């Protein structure tokens, strides 16, 4: 597949996975005790975050730094602010 097609597929997947993460975050704002919230985060938020990352990681290798407004994984891991 061509570069544009790969970026398009990943971008569409990113939009879907981001929406799922946003829904999970909204659900976490419902009243619940600390233990229930922690369990919800483990079962819903963390997997949704991992799903987003599974798309962002390959996408950031395909998009030029000039157009990538977000910090890369390497920048977050190895930079000191």
N, C-alpha and C positions, 0 to 999 in steps of 0.2 A: 504494500500500500504506500501511497505517496505521503510526503510530509504533511501536507494540508489535511489529508483524510485522517491521518493518525491524530493530529492536533484536534480536529473537529470531533472525533469519537471521544477522545479524552476530555475535552471541554464539556461535551454533553453529559458524560458520566460524572464529571465534577459538579455540574449544576444539580444533578439528581442526588448525589451523595451529600452535597452541602445542604440541600433542602431537608434530607432525612436527619442530618445532624442538628439543624435548626429546630426541627420538630421535637427531637429528643431533649434539647436544651429547654424549649418551652414547657415540655412535660415536667422537667425537673424543677420548674418554678412553682409547681403545685405544692400546697402544704403537705409536708410529711416529716416524720422525725429523722434525726440524724442517721440512724442505722438504715432506714428505708431509702433515704437519699443516697447514701454510700452504695447500697446494693443496686439501686437504679443506675447510678453512674457506671458501676462495674459492668452491668448487663446491657446498658443502652448507649451511654455517652462514649465510653472508651471504644467499643467496637465501631460506632459511627465515625469517631475520629480516625480510627485505623483505616476505615473505608475511604475517607477523604484522602488520607496520606497515600493510599495505594494508587490513587490516580494522579495526585500532585507530583509525586516523585518522578515518574516517567515524563510527565508533562514539562516539568522544569528543565529537563535535559534537552527538550526539543525547541523550547522558546528562547530566543536571544535575551541576554541580560538587559539589553536596551528596552525590551518590552515586558520584562518580568518585574512587576512592581513590588512583589512580596520578597521578604528575605528568603534566601535559599536555605535548605537544611544545613549545609556546610557553614553558611554565615551565622546561623543561629547557634550552631554547636561550637564554633571556633572563634567567635568574635567576643571582644570585651568592650563593654560600653561604659 
